[in-house]
Amino acid sequence: PAVAVREAPGKGMATFAQLRMRAGDLIVRERPAVVSRLGQPPDRRRFKALPLEEQKAVMGLCDAYAQGAEGKTLEGIVRTNALPRGLKQEETVLCPLASRFNHSCAPNAEYLWSESAFVEEVRAVRDIHPGEEVCVNYFGDAIRFPTSVRQAHLRDGFRFDCRCPVCCAGDAASDERRQRLVRLGEEILGCADRPEQGVRMAEEMLELMQQERIGAPRTVAQVCNDGFELSLLVGDPSEVQYWAHMSYEAHRLGWGEDYEMTRRMKQYAQRPPALASTRERQASATGSSRAGAASCTGGVRAQGAAVGHSGAAACSAAPDGHVDDGAAGRTT
């Protein structure tokens, strides 16, 4: 197996790489043991019908809402560990092994749900060495916030204090970069009437994300798709091809060559769609041209949307403890 779950000093359970993995490599591919509707208790009859070993694996997970180890319940375990079933955010899935990955604010892996295969995947977002802990992001785009906000979010929603390297460093410059990311992410949405400025914002966002080791394909693809849409409005063929290629690479790493958006952006990188005319660029001030550009990406914000996770992955107050064919954190 690519990973092994074992005790880690001061953390409880953690998941470690046993093999060298490169960005985009598949780490885990797992069918859910429990499927539930958000806010409703899991079906106990279906749970009891699972093989005994699978029941034990589920009940061995953390219940962040239990008063001591003896107070664990199936409801609490599902609430703590459930992941959203793709874009069907009213439904959740629980996968025993995928639930064992701890959180980090600079994760080296990412959750991805595949509705077509009905599996949860965990993929590397950067190179991982044997013996290195494999960590994911529990709360989607909230990872862009500064330390104090992230800590409060994790404490309130997941009931643990994050002690990942980023949080422990207490780096004021890191907080400033992440605050800048948040501002740019908001401002870029209003750049349809000034697309050149929006493209520069997208470039800065990618640079900041690289500095902060935020490299999840979902997050990168979201920014690249914005850059692609805005470059269509700018009307520069080389810019369009550049952003289409960047989006293609992000989708390829996260979802593979067969994913619809991967194929679409590869096609656009080779043969860019019709560029916005001068009249269309003028019309962009009303948002109509941006809507046309968005049609090329199929609604990039929707495909890149994030949700949170419902608790700590492993049974510990550990520092390093999903959307249709998309990625996400845990449900809260």
Secondary structure per residue as TSV (DSSP state, phi and psi in degrees):
chain	resnum	aa	ss	phi	psi
A	1	P	-	360.0	154.1
A	2	A	-	-72.8	-27.0
A	3	V	E	-134.4	160.6
A	4	A	E	-134.2	140.3
A	5	V	E	-99.2	126.5
A	6	R	E	-153.8	169.1
A	7	E	E	-67.4	142.8
A	8	A	E	-126.5	132.4
A	9	P	T	-53.2	125.5
A	10	G	T	76.4	3.4
A	11	K	T	-124.3	-20.9
A	12	G	E	84.4	-135.8
A	13	M	E	-82.5	144.0
A	14	A	E	-149.6	161.5
A	15	T	E	-114.2	126.1
A	16	F	E	-120.7	145.4
A	17	A	E	-72.2	137.8
A	18	Q	S	-106.2	-13.2
A	19	L	S	-129.2	160.6
A	20	R	-	-74.6	130.7
A	21	M	B	-126.6	145.5
A	22	R	-	-108.2	161.7
A	23	A	T	-53.9	129.6
A	24	G	T	96.3	-14.4
A	25	D	-	-66.9	142.6
A	26	L	E	-77.7	127.5
A	27	I	E	-101.1	-47.3
A	28	V	E	-139.4	140.9
A	29	R	E	-136.4	111.9
A	30	E	E	-140.3	132.8
A	31	R	-	-78.7	143.2
A	32	P	-	-68.7	144.0
A	33	A	S	-85.3	-31.3
A	34	V	E	-133.6	131.2
A	35	V	E	-119.5	127.3
A	36	S	E	-136.6	166.7
A	37	R	E	-95.9	138.2
A	38	L	T	-58.4	129.8
A	39	G	T	85.3	-1.9
A	40	Q	S	-116.4	148.6
A	41	P	-	-66.5	149.7
A	42	P	-	-66.4	155.6
A	43	D	-	-75.7	107.1
A	44	R	H	-68.6	-30.7
A	45	R	H	-66.0	-41.8
A	46	R	H	-66.6	-37.7
A	47	F	H	-63.0	-44.2
A	48	K	H	-66.5	-19.9
A	49	A	T	-81.5	-9.7
A	50	L	S	-70.3	154.4
A	51	P	-	-55.4	147.1
A	52	L	H	-56.9	-40.3
A	53	E	H	-62.9	-37.0
A	54	E	H	-70.6	-37.6
A	55	Q	H	-61.6	-42.1
A	56	K	H	-64.2	-39.2
A	57	A	H	-63.1	-40.5
A	58	V	H	-66.7	-48.6
A	59	M	H	-70.2	-12.8
A	60	G	T	-82.9	-6.7
A	61	L	S	-77.9	168.9
A	62	C	-	-72.2	141.7
A	63	D	-	-117.9	98.9
A	64	A	T	-68.8	-10.5
A	65	Y	T	-103.8	0.6
A	66	A	-	-81.6	148.9
A	67	Q	S	-95.0	83.6
A	68	G	S	89.6	164.4
A	69	A	G	-61.8	-31.5
A	70	E	G	-76.5	-13.9
A	71	G	G	-94.6	9.9
A	72	K	-	-66.5	143.4
A	73	T	-	-131.9	158.5
A	74	L	H	-61.8	-39.8
A	75	E	H	-61.6	-44.0
A	76	G	H	-66.1	-38.0
A	77	I	H	-65.9	-43.0
A	78	V	H	-65.9	-42.9
A	79	R	H	-62.5	-35.3
A	80	T	H	-74.8	-39.1
A	81	N	H	-113.4	-6.5
A	82	A	-	-66.1	143.5
A	83	L	E	-113.2	148.0
A	84	P	E	-66.5	143.0
A	85	R	E	-85.4	80.2
A	86	G	T	59.5	-142.8
A	87	L	T	-70.6	-14.2
A	88	K	E	-79.4	71.6
A	89	Q	E	-70.7	-5.3
A	90	E	E	-83.5	-8.1
A	91	E	E	-115.8	146.7
A	92	T	E	-127.7	157.2
A	93	V	E	-128.6	146.1
A	94	L	E	-122.1	122.3
A	95	C	-	-120.4	116.2
A	96	P	T	-54.8	-45.5
A	97	L	T	-75.3	-43.4
A	98	A	G	-60.2	-28.1
A	99	S	G	-75.3	-9.0
A	100	R	G	-85.7	-5.9
A	101	F	-	-80.1	131.0
A	102	N	-	-82.3	168.6
A	103	H	B	-90.7	147.2
A	104	S	-	-144.0	147.5
A	105	C	S	-82.9	1.0
A	106	A	S	-136.2	67.1
A	107	P	-	-68.2	152.8
A	108	N	S	-107.7	6.4
A	109	A	E	-146.7	169.4
A	110	E	E	-146.6	142.1
A	111	Y	E	-76.1	141.6
A	112	L	E	-144.7	124.9
A	113	W	E	-98.3	131.7
A	114	S	E	-111.9	108.0
A	115	E	T	-68.4	-37.6
A	116	S	T	-63.4	-37.4
A	117	A	T	-95.3	-8.9
A	118	F	T	54.3	51.9
A	119	V	E	-139.4	152.0
A	120	E	E	-95.8	133.0
A	121	E	E	-116.2	150.4
A	122	V	E	-123.0	123.5
A	123	R	E	-123.4	148.3
A	124	A	E	-70.1	138.5
A	125	V	S	-105.5	-7.1
A	126	R	S	-154.6	173.1
A	127	D	-	-63.4	137.8
A	128	I	B	-126.5	133.6
A	129	H	-	-99.0	152.8
A	130	P	T	-54.9	135.7
A	131	G	T	90.2	-11.8
A	132	E	-	-80.5	139.0
A	133	E	B	-69.5	138.4
A	134	V	-	-99.4	121.8
A	135	C	-	-127.4	151.8
A	136	V	B	-121.4	178.8
A	137	N	-	-105.1	122.3
A	138	Y	S	-82.2	-24.4
A	139	F	S	-129.0	33.4
A	140	G	G	57.2	-133.2
A	141	D	G	-69.7	-11.0
A	142	A	G	-64.6	-13.1
A	143	I	G	-64.4	-17.6
A	144	R	G	-77.7	-13.2
A	145	F	S	-76.0	160.3
A	146	P	-	-67.3	169.7
A	147	T	H	-54.7	-48.7
A	148	S	H	-60.6	-39.2
A	149	V	H	-70.5	-43.0
A	150	R	H	-61.5	-45.1
A	151	Q	H	-61.0	-44.1
A	152	A	H	-64.0	-40.2
A	153	H	H	-62.4	-46.5
A	154	L	H	-68.4	-37.7
A	155	R	H	-67.4	-42.6
A	156	D	H	-75.1	-42.3
A	157	G	H	-91.0	-26.0
A	158	F	H	-124.6	-6.7
A	159	R	S	64.0	40.6
A	160	F	S	-151.7	158.4
A	161	D	-	-96.1	124.1
A	162	C	-	-73.8	128.3
A	163	R	-	-124.1	35.0
A	164	C	-	-69.1	164.0
A	165	P	H	-55.2	-35.9
A	166	V	H	-66.6	-45.5
A	167	C	H	-68.7	-38.2
A	168	C	H	-70.9	-26.5
A	169	A	H	-67.4	-31.0
A	170	G	T	57.9	40.8
A	171	D	-	-85.4	112.5
A	172	A	H	-63.8	-33.9
A	173	A	H	-66.4	-36.3
A	174	S	H	-63.8	-43.7
A	175	D	H	-61.2	-39.6
A	176	E	H	-64.9	-40.2
A	177	R	H	-64.5	-41.2
A	178	R	H	-70.3	-36.6
A	179	Q	H	-63.1	-38.1
A	180	R	H	-64.5	-38.9
A	181	L	H	-59.2	-44.4
A	182	V	H	-61.2	-46.7
A	183	R	H	-62.3	-44.6
A	184	L	H	-63.6	-38.6
A	185	G	H	-62.4	-30.9
A	186	E	H	-80.4	-42.8
A	187	E	H	-70.8	-32.3
A	188	I	G	-64.8	-24.3
A	189	L	G	-69.8	-17.7
A	190	G	G	-105.9	23.6
A	191	C	-	-102.2	16.4
A	192	A	T	-62.0	-30.2
A	193	D	T	-90.8	-2.6
A	194	R	S	-143.4	65.2
A	195	P	H	-62.7	-31.2
A	196	E	H	-60.2	-42.7
A	197	Q	H	-65.1	-38.9
A	198	G	H	-62.9	-39.9
A	199	V	H	-62.7	-41.8
A	200	R	H	-64.0	-35.4
A	201	M	H	-62.5	-43.7
A	202	A	H	-61.3	-40.8
A	203	E	H	-62.2	-43.4
A	204	E	H	-65.6	-38.3
A	205	M	H	-61.7	-43.3
A	206	L	H	-63.1	-39.5
A	207	E	H	-64.9	-44.5
A	208	L	H	-63.6	-41.0
A	209	M	H	-63.6	-37.6
A	210	Q	H	-65.1	-42.5
A	211	Q	H	-63.5	-35.0
A	212	E	T	-91.6	3.5
A	213	R	T	57.4	40.7
A	214	I	-	-102.1	91.9
A	215	G	-	-121.1	16.6
A	216	A	-	-60.2	131.8
A	217	P	H	-53.1	-37.2
A	218	R	H	-59.9	-46.2
A	219	T	H	-68.6	-43.3
A	220	V	H	-64.1	-43.7
A	221	A	H	-61.7	-36.9
A	222	Q	H	-60.5	-45.3
A	223	V	H	-68.1	-42.2
A	224	C	H	-64.9	-35.8
A	225	N	H	-66.2	-38.4
A	226	D	H	-62.8	-44.2
A	227	G	H	-61.0	-37.4
A	228	F	H	-65.8	-48.4
A	229	E	H	-58.4	-45.1
A	230	L	H	-69.5	-35.1
A	231	S	H	-66.9	-29.6
A	232	L	H	-62.8	-37.8
A	233	L	H	-72.0	-32.9
A	234	V	H	-65.2	-39.1
A	235	G	T	87.6	18.2
A	236	D	-	-97.7	113.0
A	237	P	H	-57.6	-38.2
A	238	S	H	-67.1	-36.9
A	239	E	H	-65.8	-42.7
A	240	V	H	-59.8	-47.6
A	241	Q	H	-64.5	-38.9
A	242	Y	H	-60.7	-49.9
A	243	W	H	-71.8	-33.0
A	244	A	H	-63.2	-41.7
A	245	H	H	-66.2	-42.1
A	246	M	H	-61.6	-42.7
A	247	S	H	-65.4	-41.9
A	248	Y	H	-57.3	-46.5
A	249	E	H	-63.4	-40.3
A	250	A	H	-65.3	-44.4
A	251	H	H	-67.9	-36.3
A	252	R	H	-63.9	-43.3
A	253	L	H	-66.5	-37.1
A	254	G	H	-85.9	-37.9
A	255	W	H	-124.1	-8.1
A	256	G	-	91.5	170.1
A	257	E	T	-68.8	-24.8
A	258	D	T	-86.3	-6.6
A	259	Y	S	-69.1	141.4
A	260	E	H	-55.5	-47.5
A	261	M	H	-68.3	-31.4
A	262	T	H	-62.3	-47.5
A	263	R	H	-64.0	-40.4
A	264	R	H	-65.4	-45.9
A	265	M	H	-71.4	-29.7
A	266	K	H	-63.9	-41.9
A	267	Q	H	-63.1	-43.4
A	268	Y	H	-67.2	-32.7
A	269	A	H	-66.2	-32.4
A	270	Q	H	-85.5	-39.7
A	271	R	S	-136.9	92.1
A	272	P	-	-58.8	146.2
A	273	P	-	-66.9	168.6
A	274	A	-	-56.9	131.8
A	275	L	-	-78.5	155.0
A	276	A	-	-63.8	136.0
A	277	S	-	-77.9	168.8
A	278	T	H	-57.9	-41.2
A	279	R	H	-63.3	-40.4
A	280	E	H	-67.3	-38.1
A	281	R	H	-65.1	-35.6
A	282	Q	H	-67.4	-36.5
A	283	A	H	-71.9	-13.5
A	284	S	G	-63.0	-21.4
A	285	A	G	-61.0	-24.2
A	286	T	G	-92.2	-4.9
A	287	G	T	92.4	-7.1
A	288	S	H	-68.0	-39.0
A	289	S	H	-70.1	-37.2
A	290	R	H	-62.8	-36.9
A	291	A	H	-63.9	-39.0
A	292	G	H	-66.0	-40.5
A	293	A	H	-64.5	-38.2
A	294	A	H	-62.7	-29.5
A	295	S	H	-63.1	-25.1
A	296	C	H	-68.2	-32.1
A	297	T	H	-98.6	-2.8
A	298	G	T	74.2	22.3
A	299	G	-	87.3	71.2
A	300	V	H	-62.4	-36.1
A	301	R	H	-66.5	-35.1
A	302	A	H	-65.4	-42.0
A	303	Q	H	-72.7	-22.4
A	304	G	T	-102.3	8.2
A	305	A	-	-62.7	148.0
A	306	A	-	-119.2	153.1
A	307	V	-	-132.3	172.5
A	308	G	-	-93.7	-177.2
A	309	H	-	-113.3	158.7
A	310	S	S	-92.8	5.6
A	311	G	S	163.4	-170.3
A	312	A	-	-70.6	145.1
A	313	A	S	-76.8	-49.6
A	314	A	S	-99.6	164.6
A	315	C	S	-80.5	72.0
A	316	S	S	-163.7	157.4
A	317	A	-	-86.2	60.5
A	318	A	-	-84.5	153.0
A	319	P	T	-74.3	-43.2
A	320	D	T	-113.7	57.2
A	321	G	-	-51.4	360.0
A	322	H	-	360.0	149.3
A	323	V	-	-152.9	147.7
A	324	D	T	-51.7	115.3
A	325	D	T	48.4	38.1
A	326	G	B	-131.0	-170.5
A	327	A	-	-124.9	157.1
A	328	A	-	-168.2	175.2
A	329	G	-	-95.0	-160.3
A	330	R	-	-89.7	163.8
A	331	T	-	-81.9	142.5
A	332	T	-	-112.8	360.0
